[in-house]
């Protein structure tokens, strides 16, 4: 589990934005959606900041349950300022079950699939989330999309 924590922490150190606004959210969301469509994934994709959804895509085959998972995973990121997968890995490696302890309520899902949008010099400003695949596959979809987006932006 320690190796997973290290990998997830490294992702968060590497995947940092220079700026992020509504236009960035649209471009990032469409990039992640294109990756999901190309792979034939049945997922929901969401980018939000507290109180505002900046991007939403519901690909064919998802269920209404995905909305709940998206909101709950994003709540973890916006509260803990770390990916939901990293929070899960850290707690698991410490032997802590946040549900059993009552530490986090039903509005949180401590499982992979949501990643912080961190702006250099500012901090976490939003969460990008996928739901519909296995938790770590949701996480990887978001990370792959962010990585591709940042590579494109740096190349401009």
C-alpha positions, 0 to 999 in steps of 0.5 A: 500500500505504501508504494501506491501512496507514493505513486498517487502522491507523485501524480498530485505533485506532477499534475498541477495547472498554471491556471484554471477557469471555466474555459479550462474546465470545458477543454479538460472535460471534453478531453477526458470524455473523448478518451472515455468514448474512444475506450467505449467506457460507460461513465459519467464525467464531472468537473466541479468547484464548491457550489458549481458544476463546470462540466458534465458528460453522461455517456451512454450506459451509465445509471442514475447511481453514478450521480451519487458516486460522482458527488460523493467522490468529489466531496472527498477531494474538495474537503481533503484536497487530495485525490479520493484514491490517495485518501483511500490509500492513506487511510487503508495503509493506516488501518482506518475505515472512515465509514466504520469510525463514523468519521466521514458521513454518507455524503463522502465516498472514499474510493478512487475516481476524483482528482484535485484540480490544483493551481500552482500558487493557489491550491485546489480549486476544483475536482475532476471526477469519473464514475462507472468503472472500477474505482482505480479505473475511474481514477486512471481515466481522470489522471490520463485526461489531465496528463494529456490536457496538460501536455497539450497546454504546455505545447501551445 
